[in-house]
Amino acid sequence: MSLLKRSLLAAGVAVVLTTGGVLTAIAAPGDDSGAAALPTAAVALGDSFISGEGGGDYQPVTDLNGAPQGFPGWDAPNNNAFFCHRSAKASLHQANLAGIQDRFNLACSGGQPHDMANPSANREKGRTVTAQLDQVRTVAQTHDIDLVLVGLGSNNSSFTFGDAASVCANRFIADAWVGWWEFWAGDPPQEPCTITDLATDAELAAATAETTDALRGLLTTLDQVDADGQHRVVFQDYTNPLPPDYAPTYHEEDGRADDRDKFRALGAERYAAGCPAHRASMGAGHLFSQGLGTLVQSSHAALAAEFPGDLVYLNVQHAFDGVRLCEQDGSPDNALASPIRLQDGPTGVPVTSLAGKDKIAVQRIAQTCVDHFQTCQESWHPNANGYAVLGQCLAGAATTANQAVTCARQPDGSITVG
């Protein structure tokens, strides 16, 4: 929407396009300069890195039938709306946002571009929530939406973040517990993951197109429903929970590194620290996160001219520098990301150590994540402290005049946005 049209609407003036293509302002019907303004709102949309997955303190989520869903139990179907995992610790709620009166977290863990304009329940592995744009329209009935935080792209019709993470972790666990001469049901691969195991160039291109279309739909909807036509949309990319390489403490254990067969002590050490993956997988993981960053940046570039002034690209790929899982001794307690944690059945009790467990026990524990994904879906997401950092990133992006900003953690622990 043009700045001229915005200013006229904000002043309570209707805008009419004449047959000659000239904008003409007339008094808006029912204009009352004394009418109370709607309360301002910030809204979060998108996937798990926006909903607050890994942050804990998850709030009830209204399902397709209008019923608030609280925690349904660990063995409930994973499509339950609650497992959108909208956290009170999400970055939206931790950011210092001047002038914002109310905040609405509408994001859903596992969210895909499809879910912006369509109910998530309409696709495989979706959750029973309405389209996120419909939820935005509901908020706009009672609030003036001034700020929107959106994160899209890590899950799409080609690949998902959860699948990418499980590829690297499962291969490491199989390699650590099973020798080449031994049997493991399903015979999983045991070599480090590569970038093509996570996302190919063609898949990233398809995901970029999906994301761009979904983001265009959001921006168009906001122009239609926003009370004063003035809003900022912060399009955030992704952080990698793992470092480019582990601290030396996690390189080997009991005289064995992860470049040989069967290294259970090292496998148990890395699982306890939250980073069960080969060192040789780290490069592929960072290429994947960089690819997601390029995806977001490309979508932003494609839409910046269509919606001038509305859209800001927030690069957070370096927001956790120095404090990722296993980047320092003492992980996971000193990291900004949640460790991989599994359960031995849907018990609600996380398994914090695999030390001393045989391959049958490890396989059983891993299968719980497959059968009841909610038992492990927090893994490798920001934790509450990580979302506090991302909240600082959001606060900086909300006030900058730039159309693209980078949020980075400095060696002294300070966060810069610029």
N, C-alpha and C positions, 0 to 999 in steps of 0.2 A: 504494500500500500504506500502511496506517495506521501511525503512529509506534508504537502499542502492539504491533501485529503484528511490526514490524521489530525492536523491542527484545527480544521473546520469541524470535524466530528467532536473533538475534545471540547470545542466551544459550544456544542449543542446545535450545530447547523447541519442541515441536510445538504447533500451534494447531488446535483443532477447533471448528467452529461447531455448536452443539447445535440441536435442533429448535425450541427457544425463542428462537433468535437470539442466544444468549449465547456469547461467546468463552471457551473453557475451555482452560487450559494443561495439558499432560501431558508427561512426560519423553519426549524424542525417542528412538526406537529406536536402539540402538547408540551413544548419546551417550557420548563420551569426552572429558572436559574436558582431557585431556592431548594430544589430537590436534593435529597441526601445522596452522596456518592456511594457507590458500592464499595465494600471493603476490598482491599488489594490482596492478591494471592500469588504465591509461587507454586508451581505444579511440577512434579517429576513424572517422566514417562520413559518407557523402554524396558530394559532387561535387568538382570540380577545386579550389575554393578551400580545401578541407580536405585533399585528397590531396597538395597541394603543387605543383600545376602551375605551371611558371615558376620553381620553386626549384632545379631541377637535381638532380644526384646521385640519380637514380631507381633504386629497388631492384627486384630481381626480384619478380614477382607470380605466385602460384599460380593456374593456370587451372582450368577445369571438370574436367579429367582428373587434377588433383592434381600437375601438372608445373610446376615453377618456370620462368617465362618471363623470361629476360634480354632485352637489346636485340636485336630480330630483324632489324635493318637498316632503312634509311630507306624502302625500297620494299616493305616487308612490308605485309600487310593491316592496316588501322587497328583491326580488332577484336581484335588480339592483346592478351592480358591485360597485357603490359608497358606498353602505352600508357595504362593507368590512371594512370601517372606518380605513383607513391607516392614522394615525395621524403624523403630523410633530413633535409632542411631545412624540412619542413613545420612548421607552428606547434605541432603536438602534440609534436614532438621538441625544439623550442626553448623550450618553456614550462618554467618552474620550478614543478614540481608536487610539493609536499611529501607524503611518504608513499606515493608511487607507485613501485613497483619495476620494472614492465615496461610498455611501450607498444606498441600494435598499430594500425597505420594500415591500415584496411580500406576507405577511401574510394577512389573511382575517378573520374578525370577524365571528364566527360560524364555522371556518374551522375544518375539521375532517381528520383522517388518510386517508380516501378515496380520499381526495382532493390533496394529494401529487402527485399521478400518474394519476389521472383522473380529468376531468373538474368538478368543483363543481356543475355546472348546471345539471349534470347527476343524481343527487340524490335529494330526497325530501328536500325542504327548502334550497337548495343550491343556490349559486349566480352565475351570468353569467360571470365567469372568467375561464381562461384556467388552466390546471393542474399546480400546483406550481413547479413541477420539470421541466416542459417545460419553465416556466418563468426563472428558474435557468439557463437552457441551453442558453437562450437568453442573459442573463447577461454575461455568460462565453465566448460568442463570442467577447466581447469587453473589458472584465476585467479579471484580475487575482483574483479569489475569495480566500481571505485569512481567512475570519472569517464568520461563519454562526451562527445565533441565531435562535433556533427552540423551539417552544412550542406546544406540541400535547398531547391529551389524555382527556382533560376536556369535549370535545365533541366527540362522537363516535356513532356507530350504536345502542348502548344500552341506553345511556343517554347523556344529554347535561348539561352544566353549567347553561344555561338559564332556562331550565326546573326545575333543582334542586332549583334554587333561587326562582322561581315563586311558587313552592310547599309551601315553608316555609312562604313566604310573603302573599300569598293568604289566607292561613289558618289563619294567624294572623288577617288580615283585616276582614275576615268573622266573626271571633270570637269577634273582637272588636265592630263590628257594628250590629251584629244580635244575639238576644237571642235565646235560644234553642226552644222557643215557637213561634218564628217568621219564616216567609218564605223568602227565598232568592233563586231566580231562579237558578236551577242547584244543589241546596242543597249541597254546597261544604263542605268538612270536616273542622272542626274547632279546632281539637286537634293539638298540636305541632308536627312537622315532626320528623321522626326517620331516622336512617341511611339507613334502608331498603327502605324507601320512596325515598331516593336520589340515592343510588347505592348498589346493593347486591354484595356479594362476587363473584358470578358467572358473573355478569355484569362487575365488575372490572377486572376479569381474561380475559374475552373476549376483553375488551378494551386494556388490556396490550398486548395481542397477535396482535391486529390490529396496535397498535402504534409501536411495535417492527418491524413489517413487513414494515411499512411506513418509519420508520427511516432507516432501512437497505437499502431501495430503494434510499433514499437521499444520504447516504454515498457511495453507489455504483455509483450513478450518478456523484457525485463530483469527485470520482477517475477517471471517464471517461472524464470529461470536464474541470477540473481545469487546468489552464495553466501550472503551475509548480508542480502540485501534492501535494502541501503543504497547508494545511488548518486546522483550528481548528473549531470544531462544538460544540457550547455550548447548551446543552439540559436543558432548564429551567423548573422547576415545577411551583407551583401556590401559591399565597398568599390568605388568607381568608380575606374578607373585614370587617368581624365582629369579635369582641373579644370573648374570652371564656365566659365573662359575661359583662353586661353593667355597666356603672358608676351608683351609687345609684340614681342619678337624674332621670334616666329613668326606675326605678323599678316600680313606681306606680304614679298615678295622680288622683286627686279628690277622694282619699281614696280607689282606686281600683287598684289591681295588675292584671296581665294577667293570673292568675290561677283561675279566676272566670268568670262568663258569662257577656258579654256586657260591655266593658270598652272604650267607645268612646274617652274620654279625653286622656287616655293613648295612644290609637291608633293614635290619631292626633299628640300627642307629639313625638312619635317614628317615625312616617312618616316624620314629619318636620325635625327631626334629621337625617333621612336617613336610619333608621334601623328597619323597620316594620317587626318584627319577635318575636316569643315567646322567653323568656329567656330559657325555656326548650328545645328549638330547637338549642341552641348554641352548645351543646355537639355533636349533630348529624352533624352539619355543620363542626365542626372541625375534626370529624372522616372522613367526606367526603374529606376535603382538605388533610388530612394525607394519605387517600387512593390514591388520585391523586399523591401525592409525592412518595408513594411506587410504583405506576404504572411507573412513570418516572424513578425511581431508578432501577427497575427491567429491564426495556428496556435497560437502559444504561449498566447494568451488562451483559445482554445477548449478547451485541454487542461489548463490550470493547475488547474482545479477537480477534474478527474478524477484527477490525479496530484499531489496537494498536496505541495510540498516537493521534488519530483523535478526540475522543469524551470526553467531559467534562460534568459532571452532576453538574448543578447549583441549589442548594437548597435555595429557597427564602421564605420558609414558615414563617420565623421570621423577614422578612425585614420590616414589618409594625408594629412590636410589640410596644404597647403603644399609637399608633395613628390610630387605626382602628375606624370605625364608632361607635359612642356612647361609646367609651372606656374612653373618658373624657367629661366633661361638655363642651358645646359650639359646639357640632357636628351639621352639617357636616363640618363647616368651618376649623376645625383644624385636619381633617382626611386626610389620603393619598388615600382614596377610594371615588368613586363617590356615592352619595346617590341614593336610589331608587327614581326616578322621573317619574311621569305619565303626560299625557296630557288629557284634556277634549275635545276629538276629535283631528284630525291631524292638530293642529293649530300652532305648533311650540312654544307654550307658556307652559312651565312646570308648573304643579300644585305643589306649594310649601307648601300648607297647606290644610288639610282636616277638619280643625276645623269648626264646625257648619254644616257640610254637612250630609244629611240623607243617609240612606242605598241605596236608588235609585240612588242618585248622585254618591256615591262611586262605585256602581256597573257599572254605565255608564263609569266612568273614567277608571276603571280597564279594561273594555272591549276594550277601545281604544288600549291598549297594545296588546291585542289578535289580533285585526283587522289590526293594523299598528305597527308591532313590532319595527320599527325604532324609534318610539316615546319614547320607554323605554329601548332600548337595551344597553344604556350606563350604566345602573344601576349596582351597586356593582362591578365595575371594578376599577382599579387604575385611579386616576386623573392625571393631568399633573405633580403635585409634586410627586405623587407616582411613575410615570415613571422616574422621575429624580433619585429617589432612586434606582429603578431597573436598571437604566443606570450605576450607581456606581457598582452595583452587576455585571453587564455584563463586565465592564472595568476590574474588579478584576479577573473574570473568564477567560478573554481573555489573561491574562499575566501569570497566575499561571502555575507551572509545575505539579500541582496535577491533578488527573483525576476526583476528586469530591471535591467541595467546598461548604461551607455554607455562605450565606450572611445574616447578622442579624443586626437589629437596637438595639443599646445599650440604657440604660436608659437616658444617656445624649444626645441622638439624633444622635450620630455618627454611621456610617455604617462600619461594619467589614466584610471582605471577607477572608476566610481561611479554 
